[in-house]
């Protein structure tokens, strides 16, 4: 019996308000063009907040085309990738690769690696996705979501032995996370350890 829930891919959006993005390298476009790209950018953020991701992705693309300095803005690339991922995860991965390079600090870089890993998973590039989760964890070792997603990815590839330490780390970091306990149980079942699996399943009683 397998208890693992479906692979979870949390999205780390940087839903920055457009007014936070106006001081960009290369200055601002003059006149009406300036107003147009600002309106497109604000509409993109609002569409993303309404979960209208296809519309948001197109609006971000238009804003970046109208005002090229946006193509070097980490929040814009992050939002664009997150909006694009459901329809074109490979293209979203390209945006996240750029976001990794432009991240302003280690936390932002870790989040960008995490988003990249999720997009690569969706794009059926598991080796690259696993490496991206590893890059995220090298920067933020206590990221329980990255441990869990890496473990779930490995389980989908039949690597229960490799997945187990990931799931155990997720449980250690988030003891109330039911899906992490289920992940440990699934790994142990696949490895022929039913007693350990049952112990993890029992721990679900302590989860909210």
C-alpha positions in Angstrom: 0.0 0.0 0.0 1.4 3.4 -1.0 0.4 6.5 1.0 2.3 9.2 -0.8 0.3 12.2 -1.9 0.6 13.7 -5.3 3.9 15.6 -6.0 3.5 19.0 -4.5 5.1 22.0 -6.2 4.5 25.1 -4.0 4.9 28.4 -5.9 7.0 31.1 -4.4 5.7 34.2 -6.1 7.3 37.6 -5.7 4.2 39.6 -6.3 5.9 43.0 -6.2 3.7 46.1 -6.7 4.7 48.0 -9.9 5.7 51.0 -7.9 8.6 48.9 -6.5 9.9 48.2 -10.0 10.2 51.7 -11.5 13.8 52.5 -10.5 15.5 50.1 -13.0 18.8 50.1 -14.9 18.5 52.0 -18.1 16.0 54.6 -16.9 12.4 55.0 -17.9 10.8 55.3 -21.3 9.5 58.8 -22.0 6.0 60.0 -22.6 3.1 57.7 -23.6 5.3 54.7 -23.9 6.2 55.0 -20.2 2.6 55.0 -19.3 1.8 52.0 -21.5 4.4 49.7 -19.9 3.5 50.8 -16.4 -0.1 50.0 -17.1 0.8 46.6 -18.6 2.9 45.8 -15.6 0.2 46.8 -13.1 -2.4 44.8 -15.0 0.0 41.8 -15.1 0.4 41.8 -11.3 -3.4 42.2 -10.8 -4.1 39.4 -13.2 -1.6 37.1 -11.3 -3.2 38.0 -8.0 -6.6 36.9 -9.5 -4.9 33.6 -10.6 -5.5 34.5 -14.2 -2.0 33.2 -15.1 -2.3 33.1 -18.9 -3.4 36.7 -19.1 -0.7 37.7 -16.6 2.1 36.0 -18.6 1.1 37.8 -21.7 0.9 41.2 -19.9 4.4 40.7 -18.4 5.7 39.8 -21.8 4.3 42.9 -23.3 5.6 45.1 -20.5 9.1 43.7 -20.9 8.9 44.2 -24.6 7.9 47.8 -24.2 10.5 48.5 -21.5 13.6 46.3 -21.9 15.0 47.1 -18.4 12.2 45.0 -17.0 14.0 42.0 -18.5 16.7 42.5 -15.9 14.4 42.9 -12.9 14.4 39.8 -10.7 10.8 40.3 -9.4 9.4 40.7 -12.9 11.2 37.6 -14.2 10.0 35.6 -11.1 6.4 36.7 -11.6 6.6 36.1 -15.4 7.9 32.5 -14.9 5.3 31.7 -12.3 2.5 32.9 -14.6 3.9 31.1 -17.6 4.7 27.8 -15.9 1.3 26.1 -16.2 1.2 26.5 -19.9 4.9 26.4 -20.8 7.1 25.1 -18.0 10.2 24.9 -20.2 9.9 28.6 -21.1 9.2 29.3 -17.4 12.5 27.5 -16.5 14.3 29.9 -18.8 12.9 32.9 -16.9 13.9 31.3 -13.6 17.4 30.7 -14.8 17.7 34.4 -15.4 16.2 35.1 -12.1 18.9 33.0 -10.4 21.5 35.2 -12.0 19.8 38.4 -11.0 18.7 37.5 -7.5 19.6 40.3 -5.0 20.5 38.0 -2.1 20.9 34.3 -1.1 17.3 33.9 0.0 16.0 35.2 -3.4 18.6 33.0 -5.2 17.3 30.0 -3.2 13.7 30.8 -4.1 14.7 31.1 -7.8 16.4 27.7 -7.7 13.3 26.3 -6.0 11.0 27.7 -8.7 13.4 26.5 -11.4 13.3 23.0 -9.9 9.5 23.0 -10.0 9.4 24.2 -13.6 11.9 21.6 -14.7 9.9 18.9 -12.9 6.8 20.0 -14.8 8.9 20.1 -18.0 10.0 16.4 -17.5 13.6 17.2 -16.9 14.1 15.3 -13.6 17.9 15.3 -13.5 18.1 19.1 -13.8 15.2 19.5 -11.4 17.0 17.4 -8.7 20.1 19.5 -9.2 18.1 22.7 -8.8 16.6 21.5 -5.6 20.1 20.7 -4.4 21.2 24.3 -5.3 18.3 25.7 -3.3 19.2 23.5 -0.3 22.9 24.5 -0.5 21.8 28.1 0.2 18.9 27.3 2.6 19.4 23.9 4.2 16.3 24.1 6.4 13.9 24.5 3.5 11.4 21.8 4.2 9.5 22.3 1.0 12.6 21.8 -1.1 13.4 18.6 0.8 9.9 17.3 0.3 9.7 18.1 -3.4 13.1 16.6 -4.0 12.0 13.4 -2.2 8.7 13.3 -4.2 10.6 13.8 -7.4 13.0 10.9 -6.6 10.0 8.7 -5.7 8.4 9.3 -9.0 11.7 8.0 -10.5 11.6 4.8 -8.4 14.5 6.0 -6.1 13.0 5.3 -2.7 16.5 5.0 -1.1 17.4 8.5 -2.3 14.0 9.9 -1.4 14.0 8.7 2.2 16.5 11.2 3.6 14.7 14.0 1.8 11.4 13.0 3.4 12.9 12.5 6.8 14.4 16.0 6.6 11.0 17.4 5.6 9.5 15.7 8.7 12.3 17.0 11.0 11.8 20.5 9.7 7.9 20.4 9.6 6.7 17.8 12.2 3.1 18.7 11.6 3.3 18.2 7.8 1.1 15.2 7.0 2.4 14.8 3.5 6.0 14.6 4.7 5.0 11.7 7.1 3.2 10.0 4.2 6.4 10.4 2.1 8.5 8.7 4.8 5.9 5.9 5.0 5.9 5.4 1.2 9.7 5.2 1.1 9.8 2.6 3.8 7.1 0.5 2.2 8.9 0.5 -1.1 12.1 -0.4 0.8 10.4 -3.4 2.4 10.2 -1.8 5.9 6.5 -2.1 6.8 7.0 -1.5 10.5 8.8 1.8 9.9 6.1 2.7 7.4 3.4 2.0 9.9 5.1 4.1 12.5 5.2 7.1 10.1 1.6 6.5 9.3 0.7 6.5 13.0 2.4 9.9 13.3 -0.3 11.3 11.1 -2.5 11.3 14.2 -0.4 14.1 15.6 -0.9 16.2 12.5 -3.6 18.9 12.3 
